[in-house]
Amino acid sequence: MRILRVAAIAAGGLLVMSQLLPAQATGGPSYRWSMTPTGSTAQFRGLSAVSKDVAWVGGSAGQVLRTVDGGKHWQNVSPAGAETVQFRDVQAFDAQRAVVLSIGPGTDSRIYRTVNGGKSWTQTFGNTDEKAFYDCFAFNAGGHGLALSDPVDGKFRIAASTDGGKSWKVQSNAGMPAALPGEFAFAASGTCLVAGPGRTAWFATGGGDRPRVFRTFDGGRHWKVGDSPMASGEAAGIFSLAFRGSLFGVAVGGDFLKPTEAVKAASVTYDGGRTWKLIPADKAPKGYRSGSTFLPGSLATVVAVGPSGSDVSRDGGRSWNQFSDANFDSVECGGHGVQAGCWASGAKGAVARLVVGR
């Protein structure tokens, strides 16, 4: 009887949460991107938004750039000796402290850290296993970080930091469910792994016969996994996750070989990633999307980006409207109140700020 009561309370809570999310409004705010020339031709898939003034990007040819004046000027603060790697994820804590992740097999997967605005960097993690390939990382409040590698010996691998990226330790895989044949994560925007409140985190996959979302509530020691109704395949799956709190989340993706088609490209969860509801094609983003983020100060406004355009949802991912056809890989918001700002980055040195009209 107690089990039935608990289940009923949980179901009621999820229903209330979904009912609280606003329906897609008409005549609401307008959205557009304002480009901020970087002087670079790199592809910036790594992005961290600190505020409306401060942002960091990381990309191809080992490039890391930083702005502290809203994109009027960009400084090249690339780590020395990293010219051959691709930086695919960035976590900046402020204008001075940041951590960047490069991807690739074996020693190409590295993590660097700076505490002086990129004047100097220290390599704090170097992968030594040729079978590992790190895709993305994320940090909870308090500096607890997790970095995700594609499966090694049949299981996804996690490296963890408890000191803001100053040091890392590869974790035991005893609490990690087995990977599916061909399953992997996409190093497309730095949001295949995201962190939530406390020690929660989620990562998403593709490549197998179905995409899945893994979740942890104890800082990466133990994981549970659930299937997703989104597309999967050699080039398809979930590319990006965004969560508001520990229960409400949005997933976007599709097939990057079909960038203009919405192939089961979005879904939502109200129970922390245990179950996912597919968004119908007529309400989903209009093509493959590689990055997503919630807007600051909003319960349910989400922006997603990809090579064929950008979409906004004002009802928690249940319906989407395209507002730009610009090509971006990553999107992120940071800051609070009047200091809040959202940024996007992509190919050919493209970085832009989101402008919201009223």
ZIGIVEN-V984597 format. One record per residue. N is the residue number from 1. RES is the residue in one letter. OMEGA is omega in whole degrees, 0 to 359 (none if undefined). Layout:
N/RES/OMEGA ; N/RES/OMEGA
//
This chain:
1/M/179 ; 2/R/180 ; 3/I/179 ; 4/L/181 ; 5/R/179 ; 6/V/179 ; 7/A/180 ; 8/A/178 ; 9/I/180 ; 10/A/180 ; 11/A/178 ; 12/G/178 ; 13/G/179 ; 14/L/179 ; 15/L/179 ; 16/V/181 ; 17/M/181 ; 18/S/180 ; 19/Q/180 ; 20/L/181 ; 21/L/184 ; 22/P/172 ; 23/A/179 ; 24/Q/183 ; 25/A/173 ; 26/T/179 ; 27/G/180 ; 28/G/181 ; 29/P/173 ; 30/S/184 ; 31/Y/175 ; 32/R/178 ; 33/W/174 ; 34/S/184 ; 35/M/178 ; 36/T/186 ; 37/P/183 ; 38/T/185 ; 39/G/182 ; 40/S/174 ; 41/T/181 ; 42/A/172 ; 43/Q/185 ; 44/F/174 ; 45/R/176 ; 46/G/185 ; 47/L/173 ; 48/S/179 ; 49/A/178 ; 50/V/182 ; 51/S/176 ; 52/K/182 ; 53/D/189 ; 54/V/175 ; 55/A/177 ; 56/W/174 ; 57/V/177 ; 58/G/185 ; 59/G/182 ; 60/S/181 ; 61/A/176 ; 62/G/185 ; 63/Q/170 ; 64/V/178 ; 65/L/179 ; 66/R/171 ; 67/T/177 ; 68/V/182 ; 69/D/176 ; 70/G/177 ; 71/G/176 ; 72/K/179 ; 73/H/176 ; 74/W/178 ; 75/Q/173 ; 76/N/183 ; 77/V/185 ; 78/S/176 ; 79/P/178 ; 80/A/176 ; 81/G/182 ; 82/A/187 ; 83/E/184 ; 84/T/184 ; 85/V/178 ; 86/Q/176 ; 87/F/184 ; 88/R/178 ; 89/D/179 ; 90/V/170 ; 91/Q/177 ; 92/A/180 ; 93/F/177 ; 94/D/182 ; 95/A/184 ; 96/Q/188 ; 97/R/179 ; 98/A/177 ; 99/V/180 ; 100/V/181 ; 101/L/171 ; 102/S/185 ; 103/I/175 ; 104/G/179 ; 105/P/175 ; 106/G/188 ; 107/T/175 ; 108/D/176 ; 109/S/184 ; 110/R/173 ; 111/I/177 ; 112/Y/181 ; 113/R/174 ; 114/T/176 ; 115/V/183 ; 116/N/176 ; 117/G/178 ; 118/G/176 ; 119/K/175 ; 120/S/181 ; 121/W/173 ; 122/T/175 ; 123/Q/185 ; 124/T/175 ; 125/F/174 ; 126/G/180 ; 127/N/180 ; 128/T/180 ; 129/D/182 ; 130/E/180 ; 131/K/182 ; 132/A/180 ; 133/F/184 ; 134/Y/188 ; 135/D/188 ; 136/C/175 ; 137/F/181 ; 138/A/182 ; 139/F/167 ; 140/N/172 ; 141/A/181 ; 142/G/173 ; 143/G/178 ; 144/H/185 ; 145/G/175 ; 146/L/175 ; 147/A/187 ; 148/L/172 ; 149/S/170 ; 150/D/186 ; 151/P/173 ; 152/V/183 ; 153/D/171 ; 154/G/179 ; 155/K/173 ; 156/F/182 ; 157/R/179 ; 158/I/167 ; 159/A/185 ; 160/A/175 ; 161/S/176 ; 162/T/186 ; 163/D/176 ; 164/G/178 ; 165/G/179 ; 166/K/177 ; 167/S/184 ; 168/W/177 ; 169/K/176 ; 170/V/185 ; 171/Q/172 ; 172/S/179 ; 173/N/183 ; 174/A/181 ; 175/G/182 ; 176/M/176 ; 177/P/180 ; 178/A/177 ; 179/A/174 ; 180/L/173 ; 181/P/178 ; 182/G/184 ; 183/E/177 ; 184/F/176 ; 185/A/183 ; 186/F/178 ; 187/A/189 ; 188/A/187 ; 189/S/183 ; 190/G/181 ; 191/T/170 ; 192/C/174 ; 193/L/179 ; 194/V/180 ; 195/A/179 ; 196/G/181 ; 197/P/181 ; 198/G/178 ; 199/R/178 ; 200/T/175 ; 201/A/179 ; 202/W/167 ; 203/F/187 ; 204/A/186 ; 205/T/173 ; 206/G/176 ; 207/G/180 ; 208/G/180 ; 209/D/175 ; 210/R/175 ; 211/P/180 ; 212/R/175 ; 213/V/177 ; 214/F/181 ; 215/R/176 ; 216/T/177 ; 217/F/181 ; 218/D/174 ; 219/G/174 ; 220/G/179 ; 221/R/180 ; 222/H/183 ; 223/W/169 ; 224/K/185 ; 225/V/178 ; 226/G/178 ; 227/D/176 ; 228/S/177 ; 229/P/181 ; 230/M/182 ; 231/A/174 ; 232/S/181 ; 233/G/184 ; 234/E/181 ; 235/A/187 ; 236/A/178 ; 237/G/176 ; 238/I/182 ; 239/F/186 ; 240/S/174 ; 241/L/172 ; 242/A/181 ; 243/F/170 ; 244/R/186 ; 245/G/186 ; 246/S/184 ; 247/L/190 ; 248/F/182 ; 249/G/179 ; 250/V/176 ; 251/A/175 ; 252/V/180 ; 253/G/185 ; 254/G/182 ; 255/D/186 ; 256/F/173 ; 257/L/177 ; 258/K/191 ; 259/P/182 ; 260/T/181 ; 261/E/176 ; 262/A/183 ; 263/V/183 ; 264/K/197 ; 265/A/182 ; 266/A/176 ; 267/S/180 ; 268/V/175 ; 269/T/175 ; 270/Y/184 ; 271/D/175 ; 272/G/178 ; 273/G/177 ; 274/R/179 ; 275/T/183 ; 276/W/178 ; 277/K/181 ; 278/L/175 ; 279/I/181 ; 280/P/185 ; 281/A/182 ; 282/D/178 ; 283/K/182 ; 284/A/171 ; 285/P/188 ; 286/K/179 ; 287/G/176 ; 288/Y/179 ; 289/R/186 ; 290/S/182 ; 291/G/179 ; 292/S/179 ; 293/T/170 ; 294/F/177 ; 295/L/180 ; 296/P/177 ; 297/G/181 ; 298/S/178 ; 299/L/195 ; 300/A/179 ; 301/T/184 ; 302/V/174 ; 303/V/176 ; 304/A/181 ; 305/V/176 ; 306/G/184 ; 307/P/182 ; 308/S/176 ; 309/G/181 ; 310/S/180 ; 311/D/175 ; 312/V/172 ; 313/S/178 ; 314/R/179 ; 315/D/175 ; 316/G/175 ; 317/G/181 ; 318/R/173 ; 319/S/187 ; 320/W/174 ; 321/N/178 ; 322/Q/180 ; 323/F/180 ; 324/S/174 ; 325/D/179 ; 326/A/183 ; 327/N/175 ; 328/F/177 ; 329/D/189 ; 330/S/176 ; 331/V/179 ; 332/E/176 ; 333/C/178 ; 334/G/179 ; 335/G/182 ; 336/H/176 ; 337/G/183 ; 338/V/179 ; 339/Q/183 ; 340/A/178 ; 341/G/179 ; 342/C/185 ; 343/W/173 ; 344/A/180 ; 345/S/181 ; 346/G/188 ; 347/A/176 ; 348/K/176 ; 349/G/185 ; 350/A/170 ; 351/V/183 ; 352/A/173 ; 353/R/178 ; 354/L/177 ; 355/V/181 ; 356/V/179 ; 357/G/181 ; 358/R/none
//
